[in-house]
Amino acid sequence: VTDPIRITQPLLDVLEMLILALRDDVDVHGWAIMKAAHRSGPTVYGVLDRLESAGWVTARWEDVPANVNRPRRRLYRLTATGNSAASKLLAERRPSRSTVDSPLFRPGLLGRLRGMPRGGRGATT
Amino acid sequence: VNLVEIAFTVVLGLIVNEASDVSPRMAVLVVRLAARVAYTTPELKDTRTEEWAAIVHDRPGKLLKLATSLGFLAGALLRRSRLGMAGIASRRLHVVLEWVARLTIARGRRLRLYELLLAGLVALGYRPAENWLARLYELQQRFLGAVAIYWYSTSRHNGVGWLRLGTLLEMLGRIDDAILVYRQATATPNAHLARAELARLTNERAVLSQRDQYRAILTPVLDTEQALLARSAEMLSEPAVARIIRAQRREGVTRLLLGEEWDARLHCALLHDLDGDLDRALAACLSTRQDVAARWRAYELLERHDLIPPEDRPLLQVTLVPHVESQPIPYGVRLIHTLRRTTARDAGNPSGVAETLPIHAPRR
């Protein structure tokens, strides 16, 4: 496992979001991350690419019932390594920011995330 | 309100209505295109296509879906422009990047998107244009034009450009100039190969053993790779580019280890030949049948070891000449000339060499 190459504000935003999601034991999809981090799609997916290649996050496809006709979302979750490394990184870079200030705790968003329970790990990735 | 305006309003309304109806479908096509543009591996392309389609699907409104997908496409194009620039780690690109850097980074301001795109376009177009011009001059036997272009290509490069120029001069029959160029090339990092070529042209005593000649053949390849890696390293100031380069290196090493790359097998062939194992060398060459350069190398090995039966040489000429003409790789050209020389010698017509060949044949 290697460190992500570039530490940027979007990376920290995404990590902050993923840490809180991990604490709540929910997996988050790309749109939720974009919404919470207030970052554009290409920016967020650039960060996710780096985190995935560094082994900090894992991804899985959500389970969509066969009778539902829509594309599957891809759900992201910090790995154990990623969690410890991200916590350390955030403690260094954003020591004053409490978790309550996190974008995850903005009204409405947490509930949306809570509606995304874990499960089906090992599904198509 | 006249009739034309009414018709225009109706038609415009229909168009807008139809456009908004098809926009979700267009959005899916756009994200598919965006994923194709942004990523190089098929798995990631498929993954991101479905993932982004899900995001677009979740967006409310028909036009908003299209707008979201266009956002992904814009990001993908930016990403691709960086990837394209990283993929062409040539000296020309470096010159362009230096120019951009002088105008931007050195003056303490950030690189703007249009500058990056402009640099990418210039770098992409430069090399094909140069190659096209060089080939045009070669075909038209315009000595000065060809020399000017190849000379330019050598100006700040390693010795490969010199050797290309020397080969070109040989093809044009300017042996004295080729000798001059090879003498000049001895001051470059590819001195070994230049000395070998010089010895061949001047019919001087061979200054290199066969083993050293093979090493010399490998040297420019390795030098070029080293130079490209060095230039890539200089580009590490741009993190996105750096990541792509690292990924490419990993991929390159993997492919080398797997032996899928024709040049990796070619290197293996040369090393086998260094060890005196001609059978394995030929096997390595011929295992890359899809690549004509590898076949040329195999034929050259056979010729060097005097293993091509005289009766096969005319057939080889017929087979190889069209390839050489379509892809003028230096050792392919040399092999053709060797074959012609030996064919003429076998036919008892040594004077035919001078008529058909403007170059000196390699020493045997």
Interface residues (C-beta under 8 A of the other chain):
Chain A: I5 R6 H29 G30 W31 M34 S40 G41 P42 T43 Y45 G46 R50 S53 R70 P71 R72 R73 R74
Chain B: A38 T47 R48 E50 E51 W52 A53 A54 I55 H57 D58 T68 G71 F72 A74 G75 A76 L78 R79 P239 A240 A242 R243 R246 A247
